């Protein structure tokens, strides 16, 4: 790239799972010739796409958000079909309902699963006896999977190569302007080689926690965002939990899930996983705040509380913790929903911001993308 500014048909800022899929879709389905991905890290799929629970949702997680649950049910089989090599299904997945302090009862959970068409059956004794019956009212065997992010990364690298999608890494998109020719120009800061500019008629801001960090003419998102510094503990599970994933609903709420890319399990807890949170503003860079955060692991407190419900967790060995920024819509705090955001910036025509809380939401994003580009091309 040179300082005079290379011109592209579309530029995607953010090389996570969403950014890569949008770039692939623009090349393969929309026929754009020259597409560029800008990624601030040294490699793609290295931040939020990697540092999460690696769960392919099937709706069970969202009894208080029917829309999110239903979209998960619709999208799971498509995700499994499109990325079969990344899917880990060789484990039993159990959802359990706590007797006290749960926001959903056993009867409500069963009715909810029927409404969204999610498979559910009583867990066999070999699994139900993992739980303390004084604290757990019911246990269910369900259909839910994990994904291997290393295999998704390998798929993404192949796609960029085969479709001739250009990629620049270790580059921070700092500002975006609308130039006199009606195109969008992005000013880049390269960590090793100075500055440059790139230009396009279409820009997709897929930077997740950094959505509001573009300067210049870029407006803040209309919908307010909440940022959280979260801790995901990686554990070596004891034999009785090695082939099991567990979610306890929906107040005590903790989860353990296989993490296939490391051969470990994640452990998260609704009370101890979030370390710090704030309402997103342009003035506070979430990644800089994460880099400066010196929080200590809370894994001991996680294990101590989880062991009340599932005593065998005491045999798990702690390996390390993943700290990352989690970004959600503030309006979703009441129901734990994960709606997508596909915002068209009317003050900056051709620029769009994209946010999805789960990898399997990608299909909803691509449908919105097609709808918008059909309108865009008609203008």
Buried (B, 14 or more C-beta within 10 A) or exposed (E): BEEEBBBBBBBBBBBBBBBBBBBBBBBEEBEBEBBBBBBBBEBBBBBBBBBBBBBBBBBBBBBBBBEBBBBBBBBBEEBBEBBEEBBBEEBBBBBBBBBEEBBBBBEBBBEBBEEBEBEBEEBEEEBBEBBEEEBBBBBBBBBBBBBBBBBBBBBBBEBBEEEEBBBBBBBBBBBBBBEEEEBBBBBBBBEEEEEBBBBBBBBBBBBBBBBBBBEBBBBBBEBEBBBBBBBBBBBBBEEBBEEBBBBBBBBBBBBBBBBBBBEBBBBBBBEBBBBEEEEBEEEEBBBEBBEEEEEEBBBEEBBEBBBEBBEBBEEBEBBEBBBBBBBBBEEBEEBBBBBBBBBBBEEBBBBBBBBBBBBBBBBBBBEBBEEBBEEBEEE
